[in-house]
């Protein structure tokens, strides 16, 4: 720089005369002004802004990946508590992504990177669509209705069914028609067990028509169990009434739990959230990833251009 200035201000370069001297002085001032601007970090400021832009783009990709992973864990979680924890993690990562988008835009405009700016806008558009879908996924995931239905089936429903069977086991010997009563007891217990068998596929089913068919079958089985119990009451001695009362109470509990299972199963939050995650979400995730990868590559090329 000093050598260049020396050449410019040497007598051989500056023309003779007062006007020429003024011209030379003006040229020298302009050169020093340009040199001072460079020393104050004009290019350095651009490099700093580019570095910030590249850092934000890289962070965007990391946080977007974290958001997707946390959302998937919320869908696959076994408990309400785990689902909520992972849903909050996904939300935090999502907020960081949105902050990075807002921070990166001005850097790209200041640098004059119009292509990079378009890539960021493209990602923001895909991400908005992704957010709409992911919001639905997380809302369904934290409800855990299928898991709750499953717990009811394996817990309270099974306990009520076992209580129903236990109450009827001792009724036969106290009846006037032992063989007939034993046959009705077997029919009632089998009907309840068949309902239990239907609960599992109903919980896992996603088709409304299929669930409706299973519910109709469950209703018929409940009616069969109640009818058998009523017929038994007319065939046993008074000594068997306490057992019949216990069986009737157990059957009522079973019916109530079964209705709750069906209601939760109908909501199908786990099945629906999993279906959205496996079928629709990958397309939007891939679109977001492609935009972010293209943006990072574009910023990398801008960096090489700047160094040259």
MIZA-870889 format. One record per residue: x negated, y negated, z of N, C-alpha, C in turn. Coordinates in steps of 0.1 Angstrom, whole numbers, padded with zeros to 4 digits, always signed. Layout:
% residues N
XYZXYZXYZ;...
//
This chain:
% residues 308
-0008+0012+0000+0000+0000+0000-0009-0012+0000;-0019-0013+0009-0028-0025+0010-0035-0026-0003;-0040-0015-0009-0047-0016-0022-0039-0022-0033;-0026-0018-0033-0017-0023-0043-0014-0038-0042;-0013-0042-0029-0011-0057-0027-0023-0065-0031;-0035-0059-0028-0048-0066-0032-0048-0068-0047;-0044-0058-0054-0044-0059-0069-0035-0070-0073;-0023-0070-0067-0013-0079-0071-0016-0094-0069;-0024-0096-0058-0027-0110-0054-0041-0114-0058;-0048-0106-0066-0062-0109-0070-0061-0120-0081;-0072-0128-0082-0072-0139-0092-0069-0134-0106;-0073-0122-0109-0071-0117-0123-0057-0115-0126;-0049-0113-0115-0035-0110-0117-0026-0122-0117;-0029-0132-0108-0021-0144-0106-0024-0154-0117;-0014-0158-0124-0016-0168-0135-0021-0181-0129;-0028-0189-0137-0033-0202-0133-0021-0213-0134;-0022-0222-0125-0012-0233-0125-0003-0232-0113;+0004-0245-0110+0012-0246-0098+0024-0237-0099;+0031-0236-0110+0043-0228-0111+0039-0214-0110;+0028-0210-0116+0024-0196-0115+0020-0193-0101;+0014-0202-0093+0011-0199-0079+0023-0197-0071;+0034-0205-0074+0047-0203-0066+0052-0189-0070;+0052-0185-0083+0056-0172-0087+0049-0161-0080;+0036-0163-0078+0028-0153-0072+0031-0152-0057;+0034-0163-0051+0037-0163-0036+0051-0156-0034;+0060-0159-0043+0073-0153-0042+0072-0138-0044;+0064-0134-0053+0062-0119-0055+0056-0113-0043;+0046-0119-0037+0040-0114-0025+0050-0112-0014;+0058-0123-0012+0068-0122-0001+0078-0111-0003;+0082-0109-0016+0091-0098-0019+0085-0084-0016;+0072-0083-0020+0065-0070-0018+0064-0067-0003;+0060-0078+0005+0059-0075+0019+0072-0072+0026;+0083-0079+0021+0096-0076+0026+0100-0061+0023;+0097-0057+0011+0100-0043+0007+0092-0033+0016;+0079-0037+0018+0070-0028+0026+0075-0028+0040;+0079-0039+0046+0084-0040+0059+0096-0031+0061;+0105-0032+0051+0117-0024+0052+0114-0009+0052;+0104-0005+0044+0100+0009+0044+0094+0013+0058;+0086+0004+0064+0080+0007+0076+0090+0008+0088;+0101+0000+0086+0111+0000+0096+0120+0012+0095;+0118+0021+0085+0125+0034+0085+0137+0034+0076;+0137+0026+0065+0147+0028+0055+0149+0042+0050;+0138+0048+0044+0139+0062+0040+0140+0071+0052;+0133+0068+0063+0134+0076+0075+0149+0077+0080;+0156+0065+0080+0170+0065+0084+0178+0075+0076;+0175+0075+0062+0183+0084+0053+0180+0099+0057;+0167+0101+0060+0163+0115+0063+0170+0119+0076;+0170+0110+0086+0177+0113+0099+0192+0116+0097;+0198+0108+0088+0212+0110+0085+0215+0123+0078;+0206+0127+0069+0207+0139+0062+0205+0151+0072;+0195+0149+0081+0193+0160+0091+0206+0162+0100;+0212+0151+0104+0224+0151+0112+0235+0158+0104;+0236+0155+0091+0246+0161+0082+0244+0176+0081;+0232+0180+0080+0229+0195+0078+0231+0202+0092;+0228+0195+0103+0231+0201+0116+0246+0203+0118;+0254+0193+0115+0268+0194+0116+0274+0205+0107;+0269+0206+0095+0274+0216+0086+0271+0230+0091;+0259+0232+0097+0256+0245+0103+0264+0248+0115;+0267+0237+0123+0275+0239+0135+0289+0242+0131;+0294+0236+0120+0307+0239+0115+0309+0254+0113;+0299+0260+0106+0300+0274+0103+0300+0283+0115;+0291+0279+0125+0290+0287+0137+0303+0287+0145;+0309+0274+0147+0321+0273+0155+0333+0279+0148;+0333+0278+0135+0344+0285+0128+0344+0300+0129;+0332+0305+0129+0330+0320+0131+0334+0323+0146;+0330+0315+0155+0334+0318+0169+0349+0317+0171;+0356+0308+0164+0370+0307+0165+0377+0319+0160;+0372+0324+0149+0378+0336+0143+0376+0348+0151;+0364+0350+0157+0361+0361+0165+0370+0361+0178;+0371+0350+0184+0379+0349+0197+0393+0351+0194;+0398+0347+0183+0412+0349+0179+0415+0364+0177;+0405+0371+0170+0407+0385+0168+0406+0393+0181;+0398+0388+0191+0397+0395+0204+0410+0393+0212;+0417+0381+0210+0430+0379+0216+0440+0388+0211;+0440+0391+0198+0449+0401+0192+0447+0415+0198;+0434+0419+0199+0431+0432+0203+0431+0434+0219;+0432+0424+0226+0431+0425+0241+0442+0434+0247;+0438+0440+0258+0447+0450+0264+0456+0444+0275;+0453+0432+0280+0460+0426+0290+0464+0411+0287;+0474+0406+0294+0478+0392+0292+0466+0383+0295;+0459+0386+0306+0448+0377+0310+0437+0376+0300;+0433+0388+0294+0423+0388+0284+0428+0380+0272;+0440+0382+0268+0445+0375+0256+0445+0360+0258;+0448+0355+0270+0448+0341+0272+0434+0336+0272;+0425+0343+0278+0411+0339+0278+0405+0337+0264;+0407+0347+0256+0402+0347+0242+0410+0336+0234;+0422+0334+0236+0430+0324+0229+0424+0310+0233;+0421+0308+0245+0415+0295+0249+0401+0293+0243;+0393+0304+0242+0380+0303+0235+0382+0299+0220;+0392+0305+0214+0395+0302+0200+0399+0287+0199;+0407+0282+0208+0411+0269+0207+0400+0259+0209;+0391+0262+0219+0379+0254+0221+0370+0253+0209;+0368+0264+0202+0359+0264+0190+0366+0257+0179;+0379+0258+0178+0387+0251+0168+0386+0236+0170;+0386+0231+0182+0385+0217+0185+0371+0212+0181;+0361+0220+0183+0347+0216+0179+0346+0215+0164;+0353+0225+0157+0353+0224+0142+0359+0211+0138;+0370+0207+0144+0377+0195+0140+0368+0183+0143;+0361+0183+0154+0352+0172+0157+0341+0171+0147;+0335+0182+0144+0324+0183+0134+0329+0177+0120;+0341+0181+0116+0346+0176+0103+0347+0161+0104;+0352+0155+0115+0353+0141+0116+0340+0134+0116;+0330+0140+0122+0317+0134+0124+0309+0135+0111;+0310+0146+0103+0302+0148+0091+0307+0139+0080;+0319+0136+0078+0324+0128+0067+0317+0115+0066;+0316+0107+0076+0309+0094+0075+0294+0096+0070;+0287+0106+0075+0273+0108+0071+0273+0110+0056;+0282+0118+0051+0281+0121+0036+0285+0109+0028;+0294+0101+0033+0297+0088+0026+0285+0078+0026;+0279+0077+0038+0267+0068+0039+0256+0072+0030;+0254+0085+0028+0243+0090+0020+0247+0090+0005;+0260+0088+0002+0264+0088-0012+0265+0101-0018;+0268+0112-0010+0268+0126-0015+0283+0129-0018;+0287+0125-0030+0301+0127-0034+0305+0142-0035;+0296+0150-0041+0299+0164-0043+0300+0171-0029;+0291+0168-0020+0291+0173-0007+0304+0169+0001;+0308+0157-0002+0320+0152+0004+0333+0159-0001;+0333+0163-0013+0344+0170-0019+0344+0185-0013;+0332+0190-0011+0332+0204-0005+0337+0203+0010;+0334+0192+0017+0339+0191+0030+0354+0190+0030;+0359+0182+0021+0374+0180+0020+0381+0194+0016;+0374+0201+0008+0379+0214+0004+0380+0224+0016;+0369+0223+0024+0369+0232+0037+0380+0227+0046;+0382+0214+0048+0392+0208+0057+0406+0213+0052;+0408+0213+0039+0421+0218+0034+0424+0232+0038;+0414+0241+0035+0415+0255+0038+0416+0257+0053;+0409+0249+0061+0409+0251+0075+0423+0247+0081;+0429+0237+0075+0443+0233+0079+0453+0245+0077;+0452+0252+0066+0460+0263+0063+0457+0275+0073;+0444+0277+0075+0439+0287+0085+0445+0284+0099;+0445+0272+0103+0449+0268+0116+0464+0271+0118;+0472+0268+0108+0486+0271+0109+0489+0285+0111;+0482+0294+0103+0484+0308+0105+0478+0313+0118;+0466+0308+0122+0460+0313+0134+0468+0309+0147;+0475+0297+0146+0484+0293+0157+0495+0303+0159;+0501+0308+0148+0511+0318+0149+0505+0331+0155;+0494+0335+0150+0487+0347+0155+0485+0347+0170;+0480+0336+0175+0476+0335+0189+0489+0334+0198;+0499+0327+0193+0512+0326+0200+0518+0340+0202;+0517+0348+0191+0522+0362+0192+0513+0371+0201;+0500+0369+0200+0491+0378+0207+0492+0376+0222;+0494+0364+0227+0494+0362+0241+0508+0367+0247;+0518+0369+0239+0531+0374+0244+0529+0389+0248;+0522+0397+0240+0519+0411+0243+0532+0419+0245;+0542+0417+0237+0555+0423+0240+0554+0439+0238;+0546+0443+0228+0545+0457+0226+0537+0464+0237;+0527+0457+0242+0520+0463+0253+0529+0464+0266;+0537+0454+0268+0546+0453+0279+0556+0464+0278;+0561+0466+0266+0571+0477+0263+0564+0491+0266;+0552+0492+0262+0545+0505+0264+0543+0508+0279;+0540+0497+0286+0538+0499+0301+0551+0503+0307;+0562+0497+0303+0575+0501+0309+0578+0515+0305;+0575+0519+0293+0578+0533+0289+0570+0543+0297;+0557+0540+0299+0548+0549+0306+0550+0549+0321;+0556+0538+0326+0557+0536+0340+0572+0537+0345;+0579+0526+0346+0593+0527+0352+0602+0536+0344;+0601+0537+0331+0610+0546+0324+0607+0561+0327;+0595+0564+0327+0591+0578+0330+0595+0581+0345;+0593+0572+0354+0597+0574+0368+0612+0577+0369;+0620+0569+0362+0634+0570+0363+0639+0584+0357;+0632+0587+0346+0635+0600+0339+0632+0612+0348;+0620+0611+0355+0616+0622+0364+0626+0623+0376;+0630+0611+0380+0640+0611+0392+0653+0617+0388;+0657+0614+0375+0670+0620+0370+0669+0635+0370;+0658+0640+0365+0656+0655+0364+0655+0661+0378;+0648+0655+0387+0646+0660+0400+0660+0661+0408;+0668+0651+0406+0681+0650+0413+0690+0661+0408;+0689+0665+0395+0698+0675+0389+0693+0690+0391;+0680+0691+0394+0674+0705+0395+0681+0713+0406;+0686+0707+0417+0692+0715+0427+0707+0716+0427;+0713+0711+0416+0728+0710+0415+0734+0724+0411;+0727+0732+0403+0732+0744+0398+0737+0754+0409;+0729+0757+0419+0733+0766+0429+0745+0762+0437;+0748+0749+0436+0760+0744+0444+0772+0742+0435;+0772+0749+0424+0784+0748+0415+0792+0761+0415;+0804+0759+0410+0814+0770+0408+0810+0779+0396;+0805+0772+0386+0801+0778+0373+0786+0776+0371;+0778+0784+0377+0763+0782+0377+0758+0781+0363;+0761+0790+0355+0755+0790+0341+0759+0778+0333;+0772+0774+0334+0777+0762+0327+0770+0749+0332;+0769+0748+0345+0762+0736+0351+0747+0736+0346;+0741+0747+0347+0727+0747+0343+0725+0743+0328;+0735+0747+0320+0734+0743+0306+0736+0728+0304;+0746+0722+0312+0748+0708+0311+0736+0700+0317;+0730+0705+0327+0718+0698+0333+0707+0698+0322;+0705+0709+0316+0695+0710+0305+0698+0700+0294;+0710+0699+0290+0714+0690+0280+0712+0675+0284;+0715+0672+0296+0713+0658+0301+0699+0654+0302;+0691+0663+0308+0676+0661+0309+0670+0660+0295;+0673+0669+0286+0668+0669+0273+0671+0656+0266;+0683+0651+0267+0687+0638+0261+0678+0627+0266;+0676+0626+0279+0667+0615+0284+0653+0617+0279;+0648+0629+0278+0634+0631+0273+0633+0628+0259;+0643+0630+0251+0643+0626+0237+0643+0611+0235;+0650+0604+0244+0649+0589+0244+0635+0585+0246;+0628+0591+0256+0614+0588+0259+0605+0590+0247;+0608+0601+0240+0600+0604+0228+0602+0593+0217;+0614+0588+0216+0617+0578+0206+0611+0564+0209;+0608+0562+0222+0604+0548+0226+0590+0545+0220;+0581+0555+0220+0568+0552+0214+0568+0548+0200;+0574+0555+0191+0575+0551+0177+0582+0538+0175;+0592+0535+0183+0600+0523+0182+0590+0511+0186;+0582+0513+0196+0572+0502+0200+0562+0499+0189;+0558+0510+0182+0548+0508+0171+0554+0504+0158;+0567+0505+0156+0574+0503+0143+0574+0488+0140;+0573+0485+0127+0574+0471+0123+0586+0468+0114;+0592+0479+0110+0604+0478+0101+0617+0477+0109;+0625+0467+0106+0637+0465+0114+0647+0476+0112;+0648+0480+0099+0658+0491+0096+0654+0504+0103;+0642+0507+0104+0637+0519+0111+0640+0518+0126;+0638+0506+0131+0640+0504+0146+0655+0505+0148;+0664+0500+0139+0678+0501+0141+0683+0516+0141;+0677+0524+0133+0680+0538+0132+0676+0545+0145;+0665+0542+0150+0660+0548+0163+0669+0543+0175;+0673+0531+0174+0682+0526+0185+0695+0532+0185;+0700+0535+0173+0713+0542+0172+0712+0556+0178;+0701+0563+0175+0698+0576+0180+0697+0576+0195;+0690+0566+0201+0689+0564+0215+0702+0562+0222;+0711+0554+0215+0724+0552+0221+0732+0565+0222;+0731+0573+0211+0739+0586+0211+0733+0595+0222;+0720+0595+0224+0714+0603+0234+0718+0599+0248;+0719+0586+0250+0723+0580+0263+0738+0585+0266;+0746+0584+0256+0760+0588+0257+0761+0603+0261;+0752+0611+0254+0752+0625+0257+0748+0628+0271;+0738+0621+0276+0734+0623+0290+0745+0619+0300;+0751+0608+0298+0762+0603+0307+0774+0613+0306;+0777+0618+0294+0788+0627+0293+0785+0640+0301;+0773+0645+0299+0769+0658+0306+0770+0656+0321;+0765+0644+0326+0766+0641+0340+0780+0641+0345;+0789+0635+0338+0803+0634+0342+0809+0648+0343;+0806+0656+0333+0812+0670+0333+0806+0678+0344;+0794+0676+0348+0788+0683+0359+0795+0680+0372;+0799+0667+0374+0805+0663+0386+0818+0670+0389;+0825+0675+0378+0837+0682+0380+0835+0697+0382;+0823+0702+0382+0820+0716+0383+0812+0720+0396;+0808+0710+0404+0800+0713+0416+0808+0711+0428;+0803+0716+0439+0809+0715+0452+0806+0700+0458;+0813+0697+0468+0812+0684+0474+0797+0682+0480;+0791+0693+0483+0777+0693+0488+0767+0687+0478;+0771+0688+0465+0762+0683+0455+0764+0669+0451;+0774+0662+0457+0776+0648+0454+0764+0639+0456;+0757+0640+0467+0745+0632+0469+0735+0633+0458;+0733+0645+0453+0724+0647+0442+0729+0641+0429;+0742+0642+0427+0748+0636+0415+0747+0621+0416;+0749+0615+0428+0748+0601+0430+0734+0596+0427;+0724+0604+0432+0710+0600+0429+0707+0601+0414;+0712+0612+0408+0710+0614+0393+0716+0602+0385;+0728+0598+0389+0735+0587+0382+0728+0574+0384;+0722+0572+0396+0715+0559+0398+0702+0559+0390;+0695+0571+0389+0683+0572+0381+0686+0570+0367;+0697+0576+0362+0701+0574+0348+0704+0559+0345;+0710+0552+0354+0713+0538+0352+0700+0530+0351;+0690+0534+0360+0677+0527+0359+0670+0529+0346;+0671+0542+0342+0664+0545+0329+0670+0538+0318;+0684+0537+0317+0690+0529+0307+0686+0515+0307;+0686+0509+0318+0682+0495+0320+0668+0493+0315;+0658+0501+0319+0644+0500+0314+0644+0502+0299;+0651+0512+0294+0651+0514+0280+0656+0503+0272;+0666+0496+0277+0670+0484+0270+0660+0473+0270;+0653+0471+0281+0642+0461+0281+0630+0465+0272;+0628+0478+0271+0617+0483+0262+0621+0479+0247;+0634+0482+0244+0638+0479+0230+0637+0464+0227;+0641+0456+0237+0641+0441+0235+0627+0436+0232;+0617+0441+0241+0603+0437+0239+0598+0443+0226;+0601+0455+0223+0596+0461+0210+0601+0454+0198;+0614+0449+0199+0620+0441+0188+0612+0428+0185;+0607+0422+0196+0599+0410+0194+0586+0413+0186;+0581+0425+0189+0569+0430+0181+0558+0420+0180;+0554+0413+0190+0544+0403+0189+0530+0409+0186;+0527+0420+0192+0514+0426+0190+0513+0432+0176;+0523+0438+0171+0523+0444+0158+0523+0433+0147;+0530+0422+0150+0531+0411+0140+0517+0403+0140;+0512+0401+0152+0499+0394+0152+0488+0402+0145;+0488+0415+0148+0478+0423+0141+0480+0424+0126;+0492+0424+0122+0495+0424+0107+0490+0411+0101;+0493+0400+0107+0488+0387+0102+0473+0387+0101;+0467+0392+0112+0452+0391+0112+0445+0400+0102;+0452+0411+0099+0446+0421+0089+0450+0418+0075;+0461+0412+0072+0466+0410+0059+0465+0396+0053;+0468+0386+0061+0468+0372+0056+0456+0364+0060;+0452+0366+0072+0441+0358+0077+0428+0360+0069;+0424+0372+0065+0411+0373+0058+0410+0365+0046;+0421+0363+0039+0420+0355+0026+0416+0340+0030;+0423+0334+0040+0420+0321+0044+0406+0320+0050;+0402+0330+0058+0389+0330+0064+0378+0330+0053;+0380+0338+0043+0370+0338+0032+0369+0325+0024;+0381+0319+0022+0381+0306+0015+0373+0295+0024;+0375+0295+0037+0368+0286+0045+0353+0289+0045;+0349+0301+0046+0335+0305+0046+0328+0301+0033;+0335+0303+0022+0330+0299+0009+0327+0284+0008;+0336+0276+0013+0334+0262+0012+0323+0258+0021;+0322+0264+0033+0311+0260+0042+0297+0264+0037;+0297+0276+0030+0284+0281+0025+0280+0271+0013;+0289+0268+0005+0286+0258-0006+0282+0245-0001;+0288+0240+0010+0284+0227+0016+0270+0228+0021;+0266+0239+0028+0253+0240+0034+0242+0241+0022;+0246+0248+0012+0236+0249+0000+0234+0236-0006;+0245+0228-0008+0244+0215-0014+0236+0206-0006;+0237+0206+0007+0229+0197+0016+0215+0202+0016;+0212+0215+0015+0198+0219+0014+0192+0214+0001;+0199+0214-0010+0193+0208-0022+0191+0193-0021;+0200+0186-0014+0198+0172-0012+0186+0170-0004;+0183+0178+0005+0171+0177+0013+0158+0178+0005;+0158+0188-0005+0146+0190-0013+0144+0178-0023;+0156+0173-0027+0155+0161-0036+0149+0149-0029;+0153+0148-0017+0148+0136-0009+0133+0137-0006;+0128+0149-0004+0114+0151-0001+0105+0148-0013;+0111+0150-0025+0104+0148-0037+0103+0133-0040;
//
